[in-house]
Amino acid sequence: MIGKFDGGAISSDGGALLLSEVDATQHIVDQLAWLFVDHRKPDLIEHSVHELIWQRVYGLVLGYEDLNDHDRLRFVPLLAAAVGKLDPTGQGSASRTGPR
């Protein structure tokens, strides 16, 4: 992993990348996600339980304790990249409406 500081999309949440590496070796989010049973209709789901757990855990660890923070965090490309999204900007998402 190489960090560059030459501008572009900038975030103060660089710790998310470290958290991602720790989670990749310790599988903390995987272990938490297995504790939940998803009763939602599969054809209506955009985000898996695993992704929702990632969102909550990463938010808490990065200091975003309130769930209303996540409305903005979902548009931060660094966080999307940290959890392995192939489209970190979310341009391909059906629910992408942009920050308010």
C-alpha positions in Angstrom: 0.0 0.0 0.0 1.4 3.4 -1.0 0.1 6.7 0.4 0.3 9.8 -1.7 -0.5 13.3 -0.5 -0.8 15.1 -3.8 -4.4 16.3 -3.6 -7.5 14.9 -5.2 -10.1 13.3 -3.0 -8.8 14.0 0.5 -10.1 12.6 3.8 -9.0 12.8 7.4 -10.1 9.2 7.9 -6.9 7.5 6.8 -7.2 5.2 9.9 -9.9 3.4 8.0 -7.2 1.8 5.8 -5.4 0.5 8.9 -8.6 -0.8 10.3 -9.3 -2.5 7.0 -5.9 -4.3 7.2 -6.5 -5.4 10.8 -10.0 -6.7 9.9 -8.5 -8.6 6.9 -6.3 -10.6 9.3 -8.5 -10.8 12.4 -11.9 -11.1 10.6 -13.7 -9.1 13.3 -16.6 -8.0 11.0 -17.0 -11.5 9.6 -17.4 -12.9 13.1 -20.0 -10.2 14.0 -21.9 -10.6 10.8 -22.4 -14.3 11.4 -24.4 -13.5 14.5 -27.2 -11.9 12.5 -30.0 -13.6 10.5 -31.2 -11.5 7.6 -34.9 -11.8 7.2 -35.1 -9.2 4.4 -36.3 -10.1 0.9 -33.0 -11.0 -1.1 -34.2 -9.4 -4.3 -34.7 -6.0 -2.6 -31.3 -5.9 -0.8 -28.6 -3.5 -1.9 -26.4 -3.9 1.1 -25.7 -7.2 2.9 -25.7 -7.5 6.7 -21.9 -7.9 6.4 -21.7 -4.5 4.7 -24.0 -2.9 7.3 -21.9 -4.3 10.1 -18.8 -2.9 8.4 -20.4 0.5 8.2 -21.3 0.6 11.8 -18.1 -0.8 13.2 -15.9 1.5 11.0 -18.0 4.5 11.9 -17.7 3.8 15.6 -14.0 3.2 15.5 -13.4 6.3 13.5 -15.4 8.4 16.0 -18.7 8.7 14.2 -20.9 7.5 17.0 -24.2 8.9 15.7 -26.0 7.0 12.9 -26.9 10.3 11.2 -23.2 10.7 10.4 -23.5 7.7 8.1 -25.7 9.6 5.7 -22.6 11.7 4.8 -20.0 9.0 5.3 -21.5 6.8 2.6 -20.2 9.4 0.1 -16.5 9.2 1.3 -14.5 7.3 -1.3 -11.8 6.4 1.2 -14.2 4.5 3.4 -15.7 2.7 0.4 -12.3 1.6 -0.7 -11.4 0.5 2.9 -14.3 -2.0 2.9 -13.5 -3.3 -0.6 -16.1 -1.6 -2.7 -15.1 -1.9 -6.4 -16.8 1.5 -7.1 -15.5 3.7 -4.3 -17.2 6.8 -5.6 -20.6 5.0 -5.7 -21.4 6.3 -9.1 -22.8 2.9 -10.1 -25.2 2.8 -7.1 -28.9 3.0 -7.6 -29.3 4.9 -4.4 -26.5 7.5 -5.0 -28.0 11.0 -4.5 -25.0 12.9 -3.2 -24.4 14.8 0.0 -27.0 17.3 1.1 
